[in-house]
Amino acid sequence: MNIDSINSSSLLTQSQKREQDHQIQNLFSALLTEAGRKGYASAEPVDNQQTLTKNIQKTWDSWFTGELGGRYTQVQNPDELKHTYGEILVRAHNEGGYVDPKGFLQSLSHDELAVIQKVQALASGIKVESLTEEGALNLLLPPAAQVDLNQDGLTRSGLAYGMKFPDSNTPAAVVNAWEDATEDMSFRELAFAQLQVMLPKLTSNIVLDENGSFLHRYEPGDAGFKNPMAASDYSYIAAAKDQLAALEYMKNELPAEQYERQKSFWSKFQQSLIENGAS
C-alpha cells in the first residue's frame, strides 16, 4: 500500500502544485458527474466556456508538465507519454470510459495499456479482467484526480492500493482548513502532518489482545475492514482535540521542539476547521 503525499518538485511551489491539483480534480470530477459517478467532494464547478474535450487535454498537459520535476522525473520520452495518455483521456470521455471503465480498457491496445501503466507507475502490466471497478476507473484518471469509490479510505489504481489526505471524500470545509493550516509547511513537514491525520485509517484495522499484543490485521476486502473517517459521526475537530490532549499527556517525553511544532499545527488546524464550518 502506498501513502501518497505531495512530492517535492523543482518546478512547482506547494501553492502552485495545490492549484494544479485542484484544477485537475475540478475537471475530472465534472466528467465523473456527467457519467453518473461521484468525483471530489471538494471540487468546484469548471469553466464551461471551452469544450470538455479541449479542457481535458489542456488541463492534463499542464498538470503533467508540473510533475516533471517530481512524480515523472525519471520518465523517458515525457512529451510522447503526455500526448498519448491525453489522447486516451479524451477517448475515455468520448467513448463512455467513465461509465464503463473496464469495457473501455479492454478496447485499448497493448501499447496503450503500457502508456497507462507508466503514467500510473504500476509495477506490472494491466490485466483488465482482474480489476475492480474502482481500480479500472482510476487508471483513466490522472493520479491527483483519482477517487475512492467505495469509501474504504483507500484509493485503488489498477491492483495497487494507495492512501492520501485529503482524498476524494474529504469535505470541502476540511480541505480548506487543511490548506490554511499547512500553508507554510515544508514538503517533509506536510508529509508528516498527512501521516498523523490518517492515523485512524492506519490503526483501526489492527486487532490487539487484552495485553496490547498484536493479533492480526484486517486487510482491504475483509469483512471486518473499516474506515473510521467515513463514519457519519466522524469529527475532524474532535480528532484535532484528541491529538492536542495526547500531546499534553506525552509532553515530558517529547523533545521540546517537536512538542511545540506539533502543538502549533494541531491548534491551527483545529481553529481553521472551526472557522471553515467543518464538523
Disulfide bonds with the S-S distance in Angstrom:
none
